[in-house]
Structure formats: C-alpha cells, structure tokens
Amino acid sequence: MGACVTYLDPSGSQIGKKESIPDTARVLGRMFDGIEYRGFEQTKVEELAKYAGVPVWNGLTNESHPTQMIADMMTIKEHFGKLSGIKFVYMGDARYNMGNSLMVTCAKLGMDFVACTNKKYFPEAALVEECEKIAKETGATITLTEDVAAGCKDADVIYTDVWVSMGEPDEVWEERIKELSPYQVNAKAFSYAKPGAKFMHCLPAFHDLKTTIGQEIYEKFGIDCMEVTDDIFEGERSIVFDEAENRMHSIKAIMYATLGNA
Ligand code: NVA
C-alpha cells in the first residue's frame, strides 16, 4: 500500500481559529483517507471524527492516548506471552492521558491495574467507576494506592510518564517534583516487584541531564532525574525502546484495519 502523508502543524491550518472544527473536518475529509490528530482537548478530536467522514485517529490528547495503548500491550505480550493476569503498576500523574488510557486498557484486557501515587493524582472517580464495571466482566482489578510497597508488590510491569505533560504550564514542575518524588520509579520500587518485572515508559523521559529541561531542573532543584532513575531506565528491566518501536508497528496496523483493509 503506497501512502502519502501531509503534516499540518499548529500554524499550518485555520482549524478552530478562523475555521470551525466541523468545517476543517469536512475539508480534510474530502482530501485525505484518514486524519491523525495530536492536540490537547479530547472534545476536539471527537468533533473532528464526527464530521470528517474518514477515520480519525487520536494521536494523543490531554485526556487519552489510545494508539500508544496498542503499542504498550503488544510489548507486554511480547515479553510475558500474555496480558490477562499481569499486575501493571502505574506511578506518577495517573489522572492525565497515560494514566487514564492505561487504566481503561488494563480493565478491558483483564489485567490488574494499580495507580500508585499521591491521592491528588488518582484518576477521576467517574472514570474509575466506569473501569470497575468493565473489570467485573473481564476479571481485571483496579487499585488506587499511595503505598509504594503495597502497590508495587509482585508487579510484573512498572510504568511511568513525565510529571508535566504537553498541555501543562512550566510553573507546575515545582509542585510535581514535591508531590510525585515519592513515586519515582527506582530500585526501591522494583525491590517489591517480581524478579522478572519490566520497566515501561511512553517517552520522553527525564532520567538524566541530557535534555534542556533536565538541565534546568537540575540547576533549580538539584535533582538529576525525575520520574525514573537512570539505572532503571538504562538497566536490563527496561523495555522502553521495544515499546517505542512497537508504536510504529501498531499504528500501521491500526491504520490498515480502520481504512477498510482488514
Ligand atoms: N503525558 C505525556 C505523554 C507523552 C506521550 C504528555 O502528554 O506529554
């Protein structure tokens, strides 16, 4: 299948500024076979999908990151040979796109999902309730805990994400560092997990000082890593680059299936 890709950056169209989303959706829908939208509000991608008349793929919003889920689950299956029954622990900001989507996905696939974080960062109650209903049918479990030892006990996978996401202002770094540092993924957290437990991260990750923000944070707060320590990120438990590679395979499969080829 040959493919032609056009990238529209935030300044490359009038979407939402001079042209409404329904209008842009119908224009793009006449020109393209599918649209991948990566932005902020979930309502926007849903509106685009409603009007485009072609498949619209959610490439990330503040609320969810569904395409990443296929890559992540593919990676877990490659390493563990199964999904059902896997104890999956998410540490960090569990009320944003990655935490939300991982909880939904684990619930649907019969996995044991744990959000292990400061309670301020627990996923929204309504979403937890929805996932609990799904879990009853699939055999999954949903646990929210502030206790690292209990949360990580016998974990198969420990997952984290950046503490400040794309749609958020730089001013929140300080409070995130203060509130989420106890939930950093490090050797201590893994000491509670199963011997073969793996580390996952959707990237980008702050595990060293080789980024501008990593350097700025070091100068301001004196820490050389944030959500994950460098030894874990670079260590043998880490499967983050298998996960990164699988984003390519999985998005191709998603596009192939939804373009009416499967
Ligand atoms: N929570 C992160 C995910 C990046 C793939 C963000 O929104 O920036």
Residues whose N, C-alpha, C, O or C-beta is under 5 A from the ligand:
A	BS01	NVA	M98 D161 V164 S165 M166 C202 L203
